[in-house]
Amino acid sequence: MKLLPRLSRVLPILGWAPLYSRDQLASDLTAAVIVTIMLIPQSLAYAMLAGLPPQVGLYASILPLVFYALFGTSRALAVGPVAVISLMTAAAVSRIAEPGTIGYVETATALAVLSGVFLIGMSALRLGFLANFLSHPVISGFITASGILIAVSQLGTIFGIKAGGHTLVEQLDGLVSQMGETNVPTLVIGALSVAFLYFVRLRLKSVLIALGMGKRLADVITKAGPVLAVTATTIAAAGLALEDKGVKIVGTVPVGLPGLQLPIPSLGLVAELGLAAALLSLIGFVESVSVAQTLAAKRRQRIDPNQELAALGAANIGSAMSGGYPVTGGFARSVVNYDAGAETPAAGAFTAVGIAVATLFLTPYLYFLPKATLAATIIVAVLSLVDFGAIRRTWIYSKGDFAAMAATILITLLSGVENGVAAGVVLSVVILLYRSSNPHTAIVGLVPGTEHFRNVNRHKVVTSPSLLTLRVDESLYFANARFLEDRIYDLVAANPALRHVVLMCPAINAIDASALESLEAINDRLKDSGVTFHLSEVKGPVMDRLKRSHFLGALTGKVYLSQYQAVLDLAPRMTKEDEALEEGAGI
Amino acid sequence: MKLLPRLSRVLPILGWAPLYSRDQLASDLTAAVIVTIMLIPQSLAYAMLAGLPPQVGLYASILPLVFYALFGTSRALAVGPVAVISLMTAAAVSRIAEPGTIGYVETATALAVLSGVFLIGMSALRLGFLANFLSHPVISGFITASGILIAVSQLGTIFGIKAGGHTLVEQLDGLVSQMGETNVPTLVIGALSVAFLYFVRLRLKSVLIALGMGKRLADVITKAGPVLAVTATTIAAAGLALEDKGVKIVGTVPVGLPGLQLPIPSLGLVAELGLAAALLSLIGFVESVSVAQTLAAKRRQRIDPNQELAALGAANIGSAMSGGYPVTGGFARSVVNYDAGAETPAAGAFTAVGIAVATLFLTPYLYFLPKATLAATIIVAVLSLVDFGAIRRTWIYSKGDFAAMAATILITLLSGVENGVAAGVVLSVVILLYRSSNPHTAIVGLVPGTEHFRNVNRHKVVTSPSLLTLRVDESLYFANARFLEDRIYDLVAANPALRHVVLMCPAINAIDASALESLEAINDRLKDSGVTFHLSEVKGPVMDRLKRSHFLGALTGKVYLSQYQAVLDLAPRMTKEDEALEEGAGI
């Protein structure tokens, strides 16, 4: 009986499937129908964004959902192709292969394999914490910039011109130089689709409800907006023979499901795609976990981030097996899945069935679908990613975070999505190092008439010229050990009358080997200057560890249980109120 | 008058030169003579270690010392070629050029230029904190492994055989396969030199003092040990015509000082050497600053790490200008300089004059110097770098730090010095992220009869099933923001009776934009689960910043000045001792 709980950590389906009820089945089926309707046009559109044939988007929306249902811990997350990952796929793959070739599709599939292996490896090594490489402002800036790049990249298709480019400058350059070639029927379809989809997104639901429709039905119809646009423009393109007027249509989409195989990328391809796969996987993971956590919290459920890594890895391997490209958990579709009542990951499996049926039977009807319609669905979808409010809020809250965000946005827009996210990672780590290397410290003195010690810069306290007490408000480890040394040497050099230095440790939860060496160095160097070094208020676990080192034996001073005892011992005059004139030794 | 203090930050010489006294001159001259005697054989030997002609070591010991005297803030630091940097130079340069060619020397000089530019750039951008990339155990492991690699690399020269290799396996392989070619006269000279130098280092001083010699003179003679070995073996090699018996000698060393020029490396070379220059500069900086701080503390002086970056950068540029190779502050020679009484950086400038004189007049006498003698001086010098005690101490103190150290040692030994230090940097950052992502937190309860709150796992405290208080003992920022979210969601999912969550913030010194978003997400998600979210004991500066965000407006609960007030408001029964039966809600 102990096996099942352990197994169900790796295969969460074992936790919920045995208890699956008829009610849950009904809820999951309803959700699956709604998500399927939403996912079909999205899959086609995001495949186009990635530079891939439309059916690849459908392939990437079948097996990944089944695998996630087996391994995932979120009950509502809907995986599949998403906008930012599609853009990153296009950037990585087009460095290696020409869009429109078989090699391009194969490279995208290889990228999914690598992404899957990377995610599963991170899960096996419990490296989920590496996602902390990415700070929120950096991610938010990256997503905003990606949204802009994606939207602008689709403008060419809306205008019926050929304009590409991986940076904003290249894109705008292409758009402006080609503007004369605009195809008017395409522009009409594209512009009408954008307008319609915006209307659907912003107003349709309230209009329908005002007209007396039930809230639930209004909701479903609203979600079906893109399907309506696809259907209407496909019929228009077929009926008016728009292809002959220069409107680009999807054309022949292969009928049937893809064959199953797992392509093993060559070592050369691994070297070329490795970094891109890692960055793309990290971004995908961070986004997916954040959606999953939001939805799980609503029902007081929990997700296991480490198991999520494995599940998303499996989903990517599944995508590659069926000729798809990198996938992750999508925000909009997961929310729809949740709102539509999905109760278990089975909803995802049912959605997969829905997409499979569509792939088998609907693809012939996609022949006349104008590409401009797909571009319109992308534009309307990604503009919700662009969050200028977050930029403003970050500016108001913290200039340092704003600088990191602005740099990420600029580098992404001007130098492309891969450099953007790489710069974001580096910036996040540099900020972390900078912050860690400057812990908060305070020189403290005695509050007269009490046994309390407070910052000399903020309070009226008593100090002594021969005794200096430094409180460090952070654990000591290698990132701030050098700072502590510098700080103490500077203080000793600036105070010739000093005889005792006390390090007050109530906020120090840990001292690592680097910091221990620094404390030893401080002790030795203070000894050379004729100053004794003491500690006070050391926490129990920290003290236990220090006892395993030679430090306490070499310490020139003592370890005091309380700072007040240290003062009684080292500078007793400080405690006598009538002599509290030494106040503020000017440190 | 305000200009001088500012200028003297950039040119510290302006701070001490105007006050230079006759006494200081005498002290500095004495120190310079002793350091010169020590530095001549070291310079020759380390140049050989770097794969360079011996005179390059002398060139690297002239201008760098002058430039450091102008810009450096340490009064006793002695810069010049050092063992580990010489080894790293050999590893980097031999990837690009063949040892023994002019191209090899030019590449080493280019490396010095890049290192200088890198260090000055770090100083200008105030990026000295990047040295925190390297934790002490990682540096210590790297130095130990480098010491072993260096010592083994010199064994071939001691045996008079040709054995190279950048990893321990390659080196041992070469030694074993060539052992049959051992040149006995070379081995005799090498072994005797090693034995003599060990005797000098460990015993000579006490022997001389026991014989009645003054301590000061005994000290100087001990420092001159390598010069004695060099002189004796040179005379032996000349007198016994050992060259004809297969003993490798230094041969012709060009007479005179090098011409001055500053070679600008090509962009291709910059790309090939850039990373190596950065790693080598970081290692050199960390070692140099640690020596400088140790010595400065003994006299209650201070050094400015940022200005040290500039000074070491200038020293490297100086080295390159005079045909030298990368330099940094050396441990042994700085201690000698200090012990010999150096009072100002002028001692370094005088040492430079000494080396220049030696370069002008002594080089002809180096013709017969056996290379095995130089190898012996290297071996005896670097074995003091190997610190097995540090490995044992780290193992006892912290298994995590030990793992990082062991990995660095193994990678350095088995894969070479560049991969070793790169792995060290990566490991340090990963450890930092891991530590940062797991801040210490505690669920706290009320100590009965008091207003104090303590960890429920360590103390007998009162809790309530409807109220959960989490204390976080660290500032909140992006590296631990996700952890906080996970922790709170897990707790909420595990405690169905929960109505209120209080985040107790007395140890939180800062909340960055990422953590703010996490707090907002926690607030929203708890709201969805019907739980209100409160803060308590928020510090003033943190509160000021929170007021600039929308968070406080959206907060479902309150911000309490004290945790006790929070309990009085949210779970007043906890404060009544007679009802203190709810103790330990099993969380």
Interface residues (C-beta under 8 A of the other chain):
Chain A: F129 L130 A131 N132 F133 L134 S135 H136 P137 V289 S290 Q293 T294 A296 A297 K298 R299 R300 Q301 R302 P305 R393 T394 I396 Y397 S398 G400 D401 F402 S428 V429 V430 I431 L432 L433 Y434 R435 S436 S437 N438 H440 D473 E474 S475 Y477 F478 A479 N480 A481 R482 F483 E485 D486 Y489 D490 V492 A493 P496 A507 N509 A510 D512 A513 S514 L516 E517 S518 A521 D524 R525 L526 D528 S529 R545 R548 S549 H550
Chain B: F129 L130 A131 N132 F133 L134 S135 H136 P137 V289 S290 Q293 T294 A296 A297 K298 R299 R300 Q301 R302 P305 R393 T394 I396 Y397 S398 G400 D401 F402 M405 S428 V429 V430 I431 L432 L433 Y434 R435 S436 S437 N438 H440 D473 E474 S475 Y477 F478 A479 N480 A481 R482 F483 E485 D486 Y489 D490 V492 A493 P496 A507 N509 A510 D512 A513 S514 L516 E517 S518 A521 D524 R525 L526 D528 S529 R545 R548 S549 H550
